[in-house]
Amino acid sequence: LVQWRNDERAKKRILRDAKLLASLKEPNIMSVLDCGLDGTVPYLVQELLEGETLEQYLDAKGQLELDEALSIGLQVAQGVAKAHEAGILHGNVKPATVFCTTTGYVKLLDFGLAKGPVFDTATATSNVVEIPDYKAPETLKRGNITQASDIYCLGCLLYVMVTGKYPQQMKIGKRAPSVASSSKGKVLPKLAQLIDKMVAVSPAKRPAKAREVVKVLQDCGPKRASGTTPLP
């Protein structure tokens, strides 16, 4: 992480959050094995994963079967919930930062560590220029990253997996068509209502905690929720 060698504040926050991540021992978060300073340059050592990103998987497969979408979504939600409970925000949940391993486990990558301190324990402002996809409306407008914005991004991920669509409205921070209409009623009503709530334009209308999302996804009954069955 040589780009942060002269930023003392950034280095402290990178190492602080890396140590927090290392302490989580969460199977749905890429493990941080070691971190520190090499002279003035901060470094991270992370686990080696085999498989592909969800972005690559979706590009190859397109819309997923509901059971598979639930399995992946639940594992991502479990990772987000565990991080939030430890005071860590992700700030960039999207298919490119979700990794589907050959063992069937799904892991969240890139908590902003490699790009610099784009999150804090309560709120943050990103200084990273990104394509405005999978971003909450408040992030697009003001750069704010909160638990609510992470939940919005997770909702976008679920929306795309169960409908096979990424509405233009969502890309510009507007209200997306309901999941029920986009999926022609093929998605469980309880799941459709959850996703619609997660991608609400107003943060106050979204689920308050990622753990609430986990519970509803568990209630929807994905058969591979434990992540022990390899993805096709």
Disulfide bonds with the S-S distance in Angstrom:
none
